Every structure is written in C-alpha cells, then in structure tokens.
Amino acid sequence: MTLIVKEVKAKSILSLSKIYPYVLNPYTGCQHGCTYCYARFMKRVTGHREPWGEFVDVKINAPDLLRKEIKKKKRARVWVSGVCDPYQPLEATYQLTRQCLEILVRNNWPVIIQTRSPLVLRDIDIIREAEDIEVGLSITTADDGIRKLFEPDAPPIPDRIQALDELHNAGIRTYAMIAPVLPGAEGLAELLRGTIDYVLIDRMNYHYADWVYRKYGLEDCLTDEFYDLVRQAFEGEGK
Ligand code: SF4
C-alpha cells in the first residue's frame, strides 16, 4: 500500500469534543485504515483525495502548540485521540503522542488514551506518573482471522490484549472499546477477563464495511440478536 506522509504545521491542537472536553489528534489520517472507520470524513474536511489509510499529515508542531494552549485553556480531560490512532506506526518515529502526553501529565491534565496499538506500552513510564489517566485498547473481535478482513493493517488482537494485561498489571486503569462489534466479538468477554476495569460497547452503524460482511457471508453478525449476545457475555462478567 502507498503511504503519503506530509509534515504540516497545525493551527491548534486541543479541540473541543462532544465525547470528552477536549480531543488531541497529533496526526490527520491513520495508517491502520480500518474498513469501517468513521474518521474517513477527515478526507472531506482536509481535502485529501487519497484513499483512507494512504495518507498521514504529521502535525510536527503539536507539542509546541500544546505547551501554549494548556496555559490558556481550562484544565479538563483530553482524549488522545478521536480521529486517528495516536500510536499508529509513524508514532514510533515522530513521538508526537509521547511528547504531548508528557506535557499533559507533567501539568496534571487528566487524559484518556484510545488506541489499537501495543506501541502505547513504550510510554508506560509517563502513564505511570499520571495522577488521572485511563488507557483503552480498541478490540473489535476475539478472532484474529476476522480482524484481518476488517482491519488488516492494524495490530493483531492477541498483541492488544497483551498490552491491556501489562497496563492493568502495572496498576493503570484500563478499558476495552468494542466498536464496532465485529463477528467473533462474543469471545471477547472471556479473553479480556482480568485485563480491564470496564468495557465500552458501541455498534457504530456507519455501514462503510457492509461490503466486507457481504463478501464473507457474515451478515448474521449485523443483527440485534448478535449485538445482544456480545453484551450479555460482558454482563455475565459483571462489566
Ligand atoms: S485505528 Fe481508528 S482512526 Fe485508525 S483507521 Fe482504525 S478506526 Fe480509524
């Protein structure tokens, strides 16, 4: 797959969000390129013509902006990130998420991290320092074969569960985000046992990936019955 990487200077970095008070996206675009990704609306917003997953704008001034913005804005929880994965592969080189996290934590801003990547473990030293932080791994199915159909360029499911386990064992508050609820998600309650404090489940009916369900004959997993089955599995775990 082609990847077009562009270094850009953003105008601001802490944006208001409807989910948490602020959201911080160090990148525009996401190398994981999940088939169902709702964030592909960013193509329209930013004027990108490349397919979703094949471009990333790297906001190289994100830490500088953040240092200035936290002095002016009211302290509140920051979601890292909303429309990109903050630990997509480029982060291993650019370390923008790491630098921003360091700034937020050292200034006592509450943070919620959401990623599909075990690269988050690289920053466990900073995460451990934080007074108020939660780390979530998005895990959409227990079946890595299904993961390869819907999110072929995202990290394997066992690696994500291992990351949650390590974070949880380090005393960090963790959660699993099951969104969307893919085929095989009914097995997650058992796999995640002992690795999370809570779970968020969202069907995310965006329909971008309907063609994948059709192609592999998985339409049964788009039903209310399937969603209820997954929910009930977690209720049985007390989550
Ligand atoms: S990791 Fe998240 S932001 Fe990135 S493509 Fe997948 S769903 Fe979209």
py3Dmol code that shows the C-alpha trace and the ligand (Angstrom):
import py3Dmol

protein = """\
ATOM      1  CA  MET A   1       0.000   0.000   0.000  1.00  0.00           C
ATOM      2  CA  THR A   2       1.248   3.512  -0.814  1.00  0.00           C
ATOM      3  CA  LEU A   3       1.540   5.906   2.101  1.00  0.00           C
ATOM      4  CA  ILE A   4       1.879   9.622   1.568  1.00  0.00           C
ATOM      5  CA  VAL A   5       3.350  11.302   4.635  1.00  0.00           C
ATOM      6  CA  LYS A   6       3.412  15.061   4.888  1.00  0.00           C
ATOM      7  CA  GLU A   7       4.789  17.139   7.747  1.00  0.00           C
ATOM      8  CA  VAL A   8       2.439  20.021   8.458  1.00  0.00           C
ATOM      9  CA  LYS A   9       2.084  22.848  10.964  1.00  0.00           C
ATOM     10  CA  ALA A  10      -1.293  22.824  12.666  1.00  0.00           C
ATOM     11  CA  LYS A  11      -3.032  25.988  13.854  1.00  0.00           C
ATOM     12  CA  SER A  12      -4.255  24.469  17.132  1.00  0.00           C
ATOM     13  CA  ILE A  13      -4.072  21.092  18.845  1.00  0.00           C
ATOM     14  CA  LEU A  14      -6.565  20.954  21.733  1.00  0.00           C
ATOM     15  CA  SER A  15     -10.006  20.815  20.126  1.00  0.00           C
ATOM     16  CA  LEU A  16     -13.367  20.785  21.846  1.00  0.00           C
ATOM     17  CA  SER A  17     -15.078  17.387  21.704  1.00  0.00           C
ATOM     18  CA  LYS A  18     -18.594  16.089  22.296  1.00  0.00           C
ATOM     19  CA  ILE A  19     -17.291  12.909  23.933  1.00  0.00           C
ATOM     20  CA  TYR A  20     -14.691  14.320  26.338  1.00  0.00           C
ATOM     21  CA  PRO A  21     -13.984  18.013  26.951  1.00  0.00           C
ATOM     22  CA  TYR A  22     -11.002  18.048  24.564  1.00  0.00           C
ATOM     23  CA  VAL A  23      -9.578  15.851  21.864  1.00  0.00           C
ATOM     24  CA  LEU A  24      -5.970  15.879  20.685  1.00  0.00           C
ATOM     25  CA  ASN A  25      -5.050  14.376  17.301  1.00  0.00           C
ATOM     26  CA  PRO A  26      -1.300  14.545  16.576  1.00  0.00           C
ATOM     27  CA  TYR A  27      -1.920  13.159  13.070  1.00  0.00           C
ATOM     28  CA  THR A  28      -4.519  13.676  10.349  1.00  0.00           C
ATOM     29  CA  GLY A  29      -5.168  10.321   8.722  1.00  0.00           C
ATOM     30  CA  CYS A  30      -4.495   6.847  10.018  1.00  0.00           C
ATOM     31  CA  GLN A  31      -2.223   4.118   8.680  1.00  0.00           C
ATOM     32  CA  HIS A  32      -4.466   1.431  10.161  1.00  0.00           C
ATOM     33  CA  GLY A  33      -7.073   2.260   7.507  1.00  0.00           C
ATOM     34  CA  CYS A  34      -9.843   0.127   9.078  1.00  0.00           C
ATOM     35  CA  THR A  35     -12.597  -0.676   6.565  1.00  0.00           C
ATOM     36  CA  TYR A  36     -15.340   0.604   8.878  1.00  0.00           C
ATOM     37  CA  CYS A  37     -13.535   3.749  10.090  1.00  0.00           C
ATOM     38  CA  TYR A  38     -15.885   6.669  10.758  1.00  0.00           C
ATOM     39  CA  ALA A  39     -12.955   9.110  10.760  1.00  0.00           C
ATOM     40  CA  ARG A  40     -12.707   8.958   6.971  1.00  0.00           C
ATOM     41  CA  PHE A  41     -14.854  12.113   6.968  1.00  0.00           C
ATOM     42  CA  MET A  42     -11.492  13.803   7.636  1.00  0.00           C
ATOM     43  CA  LYS A  43     -10.719  13.309   3.937  1.00  0.00           C
ATOM     44  CA  ARG A  44     -13.503  15.728   3.105  1.00  0.00           C
ATOM     45  CA  VAL A  45     -12.594  18.168   5.873  1.00  0.00           C
ATOM     46  CA  THR A  46      -8.922  18.307   4.868  1.00  0.00           C
ATOM     47  CA  GLY A  47      -9.317  17.991   1.085  1.00  0.00           C
ATOM     48  CA  HIS A  48      -7.336  14.752   0.810  1.00  0.00           C
ATOM     49  CA  ARG A  49      -8.077  12.721  -2.338  1.00  0.00           C
ATOM     50  CA  GLU A  50      -6.053   9.621  -1.433  1.00  0.00           C
ATOM     51  CA  PRO A  51      -7.902   6.555  -0.100  1.00  0.00           C
ATOM     52  CA  TRP A  52      -8.375   6.474   3.690  1.00  0.00           C
ATOM     53  CA  GLY A  53      -5.326   4.780   5.229  1.00  0.00           C
ATOM     54  CA  GLU A  54      -2.953   6.001   2.499  1.00  0.00           C
ATOM     55  CA  PHE A  55      -2.163   9.484   3.765  1.00  0.00           C
ATOM     56  CA  VAL A  56      -0.998  10.909   7.066  1.00  0.00           C
ATOM     57  CA  ASP A  57      -0.338  14.548   7.865  1.00  0.00           C
ATOM     58  CA  VAL A  58       2.103  14.741  10.751  1.00  0.00           C
ATOM     59  CA  LYS A  59       1.456  17.784  12.949  1.00  0.00           C
ATOM     60  CA  ILE A  60       5.086  18.418  13.783  1.00  0.00           C
ATOM     61  CA  ASN A  61       4.326  21.472  15.915  1.00  0.00           C
ATOM     62  CA  ALA A  62       1.787  19.617  18.131  1.00  0.00           C
ATOM     63  CA  PRO A  63       3.942  19.702  21.327  1.00  0.00           C
ATOM     64  CA  ASP A  64       4.768  23.404  20.858  1.00  0.00           C
ATOM     65  CA  LEU A  65       1.103  24.267  20.366  1.00  0.00           C
ATOM     66  CA  LEU A  66       0.081  22.189  23.364  1.00  0.00           C
ATOM     67  CA  ARG A  67       2.585  23.905  25.661  1.00  0.00           C
ATOM     68  CA  LYS A  68       0.992  27.245  24.753  1.00  0.00           C
ATOM     69  CA  GLU A  69      -2.649  26.090  24.751  1.00  0.00           C
ATOM     70  CA  ILE A  70      -2.613  24.492  28.199  1.00  0.00           C
ATOM     71  CA  LYS A  71      -1.636  27.867  29.640  1.00  0.00           C
ATOM     72  CA  LYS A  72      -4.712  29.500  28.108  1.00  0.00           C
ATOM     73  CA  LYS A  73      -7.396  26.787  28.279  1.00  0.00           C
ATOM     74  CA  LYS A  74      -9.304  25.465  31.279  1.00  0.00           C
ATOM     75  CA  ARG A  75      -7.932  22.170  32.546  1.00  0.00           C
ATOM     76  CA  ALA A  76     -10.174  19.206  31.617  1.00  0.00           C
ATOM     77  CA  ARG A  77      -9.862  15.664  30.324  1.00  0.00           C
ATOM     78  CA  VAL A  78      -8.109  15.223  26.985  1.00  0.00           C
ATOM     79  CA  TRP A  79      -8.965  12.333  24.668  1.00  0.00           C
ATOM     80  CA  VAL A  80      -5.954  11.030  22.751  1.00  0.00           C
ATOM     81  CA  SER A  81      -7.146  10.553  20.022  1.00  0.00           C
ATOM     82  CA  GLY A  82     -10.508  10.837  18.256  1.00  0.00           C
ATOM     83  CA  VAL A  83      -9.946  10.695  14.500  1.00  0.00           C
ATOM     84  CA  CYS A  84      -6.573   8.942  14.236  1.00  0.00           C
ATOM     85  CA  ASP A  85      -4.733   6.265  16.152  1.00  0.00           C
ATOM     86  CA  PRO A  86      -2.214   8.151  18.326  1.00  0.00           C
ATOM     87  CA  TYR A  87       0.051   5.067  18.277  1.00  0.00           C
ATOM     88  CA  GLN A  88      -0.076   4.310  14.545  1.00  0.00           C
ATOM     89  CA  PRO A  89       3.311   3.121  13.181  1.00  0.00           C
ATOM     90  CA  LEU A  90       4.614   6.635  12.351  1.00  0.00           C
ATOM     91  CA  GLU A  91       4.444   7.492  16.054  1.00  0.00           C
ATOM     92  CA  ALA A  92       7.408   5.162  16.639  1.00  0.00           C
ATOM     93  CA  THR A  93       9.495   7.676  14.663  1.00  0.00           C
ATOM     94  CA  TYR A  94       7.846  11.032  15.333  1.00  0.00           C
ATOM     95  CA  GLN A  95       6.980  10.542  19.037  1.00  0.00           C
ATOM     96  CA  LEU A  96       4.420  13.354  18.927  1.00  0.00           C
ATOM     97  CA  THR A  97       1.920  11.468  21.081  1.00  0.00           C
ATOM     98  CA  ARG A  98       4.655  10.761  23.597  1.00  0.00           C
ATOM     99  CA  GLN A  99       5.702  14.413  23.773  1.00  0.00           C
ATOM    100  CA  CYS A 100       2.099  15.623  24.109  1.00  0.00           C
ATOM    101  CA  LEU A 101       1.368  13.024  26.773  1.00  0.00           C
ATOM    102  CA  GLU A 102       4.404  14.125  28.723  1.00  0.00           C
ATOM    103  CA  ILE A 103       3.238  17.754  28.630  1.00  0.00           C
ATOM    104  CA  LEU A 104      -0.308  16.866  29.743  1.00  0.00           C
ATOM    105  CA  VAL A 105       0.804  14.542  32.539  1.00  0.00           C
ATOM    106  CA  ARG A 106       3.515  16.863  33.921  1.00  0.00           C
ATOM    107  CA  ASN A 107       0.901  19.640  34.067  1.00  0.00           C
ATOM    108  CA  ASN A 108      -1.678  17.391  35.775  1.00  0.00           C
ATOM    109  CA  TRP A 109      -4.226  17.346  32.984  1.00  0.00           C
ATOM    110  CA  PRO A 110      -6.482  14.269  33.046  1.00  0.00           C
ATOM    111  CA  VAL A 111      -6.043  12.047  29.993  1.00  0.00           C
ATOM    112  CA  ILE A 112      -7.862   9.200  28.284  1.00  0.00           C
ATOM    113  CA  ILE A 113      -5.862   7.277  25.691  1.00  0.00           C
ATOM    114  CA  GLN A 114      -7.536   5.213  23.000  1.00  0.00           C
ATOM    115  CA  THR A 115      -5.542   3.099  20.552  1.00  0.00           C
ATOM    116  CA  ARG A 116      -5.382  -0.186  18.678  1.00  0.00           C
ATOM    117  CA  SER A 117      -1.624  -0.474  19.118  1.00  0.00           C
ATOM    118  CA  PRO A 118       0.650  -2.049  21.740  1.00  0.00           C
ATOM    119  CA  LEU A 119       3.100   0.773  20.953  1.00  0.00           C
ATOM    120  CA  VAL A 120       1.333   2.543  23.852  1.00  0.00           C
ATOM    121  CA  LEU A 121       3.472   0.356  26.149  1.00  0.00           C
ATOM    122  CA  ARG A 122       6.514   2.393  25.085  1.00  0.00           C
ATOM    123  CA  ASP A 123       5.055   5.291  27.100  1.00  0.00           C
ATOM    124  CA  ILE A 124       4.253   3.340  30.251  1.00  0.00           C
ATOM    125  CA  ASP A 125       6.887   5.377  32.122  1.00  0.00           C
ATOM    126  CA  ILE A 126       4.870   8.572  31.563  1.00  0.00           C
ATOM    127  CA  ILE A 127       1.499   6.874  32.029  1.00  0.00           C
ATOM    128  CA  ARG A 128       2.594   5.592  35.457  1.00  0.00           C
ATOM    129  CA  GLU A 129       3.431   9.132  36.528  1.00  0.00           C
ATOM    130  CA  ALA A 130      -0.071  10.434  35.749  1.00  0.00           C
ATOM    131  CA  GLU A 131      -2.486  11.178  38.561  1.00  0.00           C
ATOM    132  CA  ASP A 132      -5.584  10.747  36.405  1.00  0.00           C
ATOM    133  CA  ILE A 133      -5.286   8.600  33.303  1.00  0.00           C
ATOM    134  CA  GLU A 134      -7.090   5.722  31.614  1.00  0.00           C
ATOM    135  CA  VAL A 135      -5.804   3.648  28.727  1.00  0.00           C
ATOM    136  CA  GLY A 136      -8.161   1.892  26.348  1.00  0.00           C
ATOM    137  CA  LEU A 137      -7.404  -0.592  23.618  1.00  0.00           C
ATOM    138  CA  SER A 138      -9.967  -0.836  20.845  1.00  0.00           C
ATOM    139  CA  ILE A 139     -10.625  -4.515  20.292  1.00  0.00           C
ATOM    140  CA  THR A 140     -13.412  -5.404  17.905  1.00  0.00           C
ATOM    141  CA  THR A 141     -13.296  -9.215  17.774  1.00  0.00           C
ATOM    142  CA  ALA A 142     -11.665 -12.150  19.528  1.00  0.00           C
ATOM    143  CA  ASP A 143     -10.891 -13.758  16.172  1.00  0.00           C
ATOM    144  CA  ASP A 144      -7.709 -12.522  14.513  1.00  0.00           C
ATOM    145  CA  GLY A 145      -8.854 -14.007  11.187  1.00  0.00           C
ATOM    146  CA  ILE A 146     -11.859 -11.667  11.282  1.00  0.00           C
ATOM    147  CA  ARG A 147      -9.580  -8.789  12.286  1.00  0.00           C
ATOM    148  CA  LYS A 148      -7.545  -9.382   9.105  1.00  0.00           C
ATOM    149  CA  LEU A 149     -10.701  -8.991   6.996  1.00  0.00           C
ATOM    150  CA  PHE A 150     -11.861  -5.726   8.562  1.00  0.00           C
ATOM    151  CA  GLU A 151      -8.652  -4.089   9.808  1.00  0.00           C
ATOM    152  CA  PRO A 152      -5.741  -5.808   8.015  1.00  0.00           C
ATOM    153  CA  ASP A 153      -3.247  -3.050   8.777  1.00  0.00           C
ATOM    154  CA  ALA A 154      -3.974  -2.764  12.496  1.00  0.00           C
ATOM    155  CA  PRO A 155      -2.063  -4.769  15.133  1.00  0.00           C
ATOM    156  CA  PRO A 156      -3.101  -8.390  15.885  1.00  0.00           C
ATOM    157  CA  ILE A 157      -5.756  -8.938  18.563  1.00  0.00           C
ATOM    158  CA  PRO A 158      -3.523 -11.034  20.897  1.00  0.00           C
ATOM    159  CA  ASP A 159      -0.978  -8.169  20.979  1.00  0.00           C
ATOM    160  CA  ARG A 160      -3.684  -5.703  22.026  1.00  0.00           C
ATOM    161  CA  ILE A 161      -4.929  -7.979  24.794  1.00  0.00           C
ATOM    162  CA  GLN A 162      -1.355  -8.494  25.968  1.00  0.00           C
ATOM    163  CA  ALA A 163      -0.917  -4.700  26.080  1.00  0.00           C
ATOM    164  CA  LEU A 164      -4.058  -4.313  28.203  1.00  0.00           C
ATOM    165  CA  ASP A 165      -2.831  -7.045  30.512  1.00  0.00           C
ATOM    166  CA  GLU A 166       0.549  -5.350  31.012  1.00  0.00           C
ATOM    167  CA  LEU A 167      -1.025  -1.959  31.642  1.00  0.00           C
ATOM    168  CA  HIS A 168      -3.577  -3.391  34.062  1.00  0.00           C
ATOM    169  CA  ASN A 169      -0.882  -5.319  35.928  1.00  0.00           C
ATOM    170  CA  ALA A 170       1.066  -2.065  36.225  1.00  0.00           C
ATOM    171  CA  GLY A 171      -1.872  -0.635  38.195  1.00  0.00           C
ATOM    172  CA  ILE A 172      -3.185   1.558  35.366  1.00  0.00           C
ATOM    173  CA  ARG A 173      -6.930   1.951  34.869  1.00  0.00           C
ATOM    174  CA  THR A 174      -7.774   0.210  31.581  1.00  0.00           C
ATOM    175  CA  TYR A 175     -10.791  -0.296  29.367  1.00  0.00           C
ATOM    176  CA  ALA A 176     -11.658  -2.103  26.162  1.00  0.00           C
ATOM    177  CA  MET A 177     -13.532  -0.276  23.431  1.00  0.00           C
ATOM    178  CA  ILE A 178     -15.559  -2.704  21.337  1.00  0.00           C
ATOM    179  CA  ALA A 179     -16.611  -0.555  18.405  1.00  0.00           C
ATOM    180  CA  PRO A 180     -17.775  -1.732  16.022  1.00  0.00           C
ATOM    181  CA  VAL A 181     -18.919  -5.108  17.325  1.00  0.00           C
ATOM    182  CA  LEU A 182     -17.395  -7.438  14.708  1.00  0.00           C
ATOM    183  CA  PRO A 183     -18.076 -11.152  14.196  1.00  0.00           C
ATOM    184  CA  GLY A 184     -16.217 -13.076  16.890  1.00  0.00           C
ATOM    185  CA  ALA A 185     -16.734 -10.314  19.491  1.00  0.00           C
ATOM    186  CA  GLU A 186     -18.792 -12.745  21.576  1.00  0.00           C
ATOM    187  CA  GLY A 187     -15.498 -14.383  22.612  1.00  0.00           C
ATOM    188  CA  LEU A 188     -14.002 -11.172  23.998  1.00  0.00           C
ATOM    189  CA  ALA A 189     -15.575 -11.265  27.465  1.00  0.00           C
ATOM    190  CA  GLU A 190     -13.574 -14.378  28.279  1.00  0.00           C
ATOM    191  CA  LEU A 191     -10.343 -13.202  26.625  1.00  0.00           C
ATOM    192  CA  LEU A 192     -10.405  -9.843  28.397  1.00  0.00           C
ATOM    193  CA  ARG A 193     -11.051 -11.278  31.837  1.00  0.00           C
ATOM    194  CA  GLY A 194      -8.725  -9.707  34.395  1.00  0.00           C
ATOM    195  CA  THR A 195      -7.270  -7.124  31.983  1.00  0.00           C
ATOM    196  CA  ILE A 196      -9.785  -4.255  32.160  1.00  0.00           C
ATOM    197  CA  ASP A 197     -11.688  -2.103  34.631  1.00  0.00           C
ATOM    198  CA  TYR A 198     -14.597  -1.556  32.266  1.00  0.00           C
ATOM    199  CA  VAL A 199     -15.790  -2.036  28.714  1.00  0.00           C
ATOM    200  CA  LEU A 200     -17.450   0.310  26.211  1.00  0.00           C
ATOM    201  CA  ILE A 201     -19.540  -1.330  23.510  1.00  0.00           C
ATOM    202  CA  ASP A 202     -20.821   0.599  20.509  1.00  0.00           C
ATOM    203  CA  ARG A 203     -22.275  -0.861  17.320  1.00  0.00           C
ATOM    204  CA  MET A 204     -21.220   2.145  15.235  1.00  0.00           C
ATOM    205  CA  ASN A 205     -23.690   1.794  12.382  1.00  0.00           C
ATOM    206  CA  TYR A 206     -21.692   3.647   9.762  1.00  0.00           C
ATOM    207  CA  HIS A 207     -22.068   0.970   7.051  1.00  0.00           C
ATOM    208  CA  TYR A 208     -18.687   1.659   5.420  1.00  0.00           C
ATOM    209  CA  ALA A 209     -17.750  -2.005   5.927  1.00  0.00           C
ATOM    210  CA  ASP A 210     -21.062  -3.553   4.843  1.00  0.00           C
ATOM    211  CA  TRP A 211     -19.292  -4.837   1.729  1.00  0.00           C
ATOM    212  CA  VAL A 212     -16.931  -6.916   3.921  1.00  0.00           C
ATOM    213  CA  TYR A 213     -19.885  -8.545   5.715  1.00  0.00           C
ATOM    214  CA  ARG A 214     -21.469  -9.310   2.337  1.00  0.00           C
ATOM    215  CA  LYS A 215     -18.273 -10.583   0.728  1.00  0.00           C
ATOM    216  CA  TYR A 216     -17.651 -13.116   3.515  1.00  0.00           C
ATOM    217  CA  GLY A 217     -21.281 -14.014   4.273  1.00  0.00           C
ATOM    218  CA  LEU A 218     -21.167 -12.510   7.778  1.00  0.00           C
ATOM    219  CA  GLU A 219     -24.461 -10.577   7.682  1.00  0.00           C
ATOM    220  CA  ASP A 220     -25.815 -12.569  10.684  1.00  0.00           C
ATOM    221  CA  CYS A 221     -23.435 -10.533  12.841  1.00  0.00           C
ATOM    222  CA  LEU A 222     -25.153  -7.263  11.898  1.00  0.00           C
ATOM    223  CA  THR A 223     -28.332  -8.257  13.754  1.00  0.00           C
ATOM    224  CA  ASP A 224     -29.691  -7.069  17.111  1.00  0.00           C
ATOM    225  CA  GLU A 225     -29.500 -10.676  18.322  1.00  0.00           C
ATOM    226  CA  PHE A 226     -25.745 -10.827  17.753  1.00  0.00           C
ATOM    227  CA  TYR A 227     -25.186  -7.484  19.482  1.00  0.00           C
ATOM    228  CA  ASP A 228     -27.256  -8.668  22.477  1.00  0.00           C
ATOM    229  CA  LEU A 229     -25.205 -11.859  22.656  1.00  0.00           C
ATOM    230  CA  VAL A 230     -21.992  -9.835  22.978  1.00  0.00           C
ATOM    231  CA  ARG A 231     -23.491  -7.503  25.586  1.00  0.00           C
ATOM    232  CA  GLN A 232     -24.807 -10.409  27.628  1.00  0.00           C
ATOM    233  CA  ALA A 233     -21.376 -12.075  27.622  1.00  0.00           C
ATOM    234  CA  PHE A 234     -19.971  -8.944  29.307  1.00  0.00           C
ATOM    235  CA  GLU A 235     -22.899  -8.642  31.710  1.00  0.00           C
ATOM    236  CA  GLY A 236     -22.060 -12.180  32.800  1.00  0.00           C
ATOM    237  CA  GLU A 237     -18.565 -10.868  33.644  1.00  0.00           C
ATOM    238  CA  GLY A 238     -20.059  -8.010  35.666  1.00  0.00           C
ATOM    239  CA  LYS A 239     -18.752  -5.355  33.182  1.00  0.00           C
TER     240      LYS A 239
END
"""
ligand_1 = """\
8
SF4
S -7.382 2.830 14.097
Fe -9.189 4.109 14.488
S -8.823 6.031 13.406
Fe -7.403 4.497 12.599
S -8.413 3.675 10.790
Fe -8.889 2.315 12.515
S -10.822 3.096 13.349
Fe -9.973 4.696 12.029
"""
view = py3Dmol.view(width=600, height=400)
view.addModel(protein, "pdb")
view.setStyle({"model": 0}, {"cartoon": {"style": "trace"}})
view.addModel(ligand_1, "xyz")
view.setStyle({"model": 1}, {"stick": {}})
view.zoomTo()
view.show()
